[in-house]
């Protein structure tokens, strides 16, 4: 089994030394760039001083989850104690929440692709203005599960849309743009190894089906429609799908645009075959189901940071 130091070295060589880039050259000529939904601006905040050391960005749906995550990472990195409080960097707005400890940034993104898209646009610009390099983004959270035990963790290799295509389609200035949603394979294997080291919960690598809607697109109504249309959601498992979620494609396509290394990690809820509703897994850990991806994903920045001496 490779040591944490060896894995960190492999990751460093794999990423090389690349600054975060933007696909819009006009940003570099702006006198001021206002990240409106973060309540941050290049004219009022020193981005390199505030964020220049960021190497890992972990994002998730709810502000409370990301606050809990930064507390967990702080303890793991030896930079804080349980119960310590960390200021919300985006306190000037109620759209998103952002916390930082050492080289780790923890950001909430709300629900669905539109919400995470807005957050990612401003996040990438933040990292660009801060002149960050070798940045890894990990999405942690929950999703529906197919063919898996409740509480299992799925590391997403590829996000597919409602038509099982591994692509993210968007209209940009009236033009249809399609981008790949493949995630970073080496990061997938890195996180899988972290789970093996923990040996606390079942972890699999699979694809995640993502749609634009929680009810009609993914969960409840499909179960009802399946009975009348003959479409069976369990067939998804045969197509290699392990999870159902609504934000993964955006993380995947952002990697190809800006040189960001990204992956998604979800704990699975029960797929409701009877259409009665969402069933929570029976709390495999004391902290509840959200703790599995937190602990698994949290090992990547903590082990890499310790091995690479990023705190010195």
Helices and strands as residue ranges (DSSP letters): H 4-15, G 25-29, E 34-35, G 36-38, E 40-41, H 47-51, E 56-60, H 63-77, E 98-101, E 104-108, H 112-129, E 136-145, E 153-160, E 167-172, E 175-180, H 185-198, E 203-210, H 220-229, H 235-238, E 241-245, H 248-258, E 261-270, H 290-308
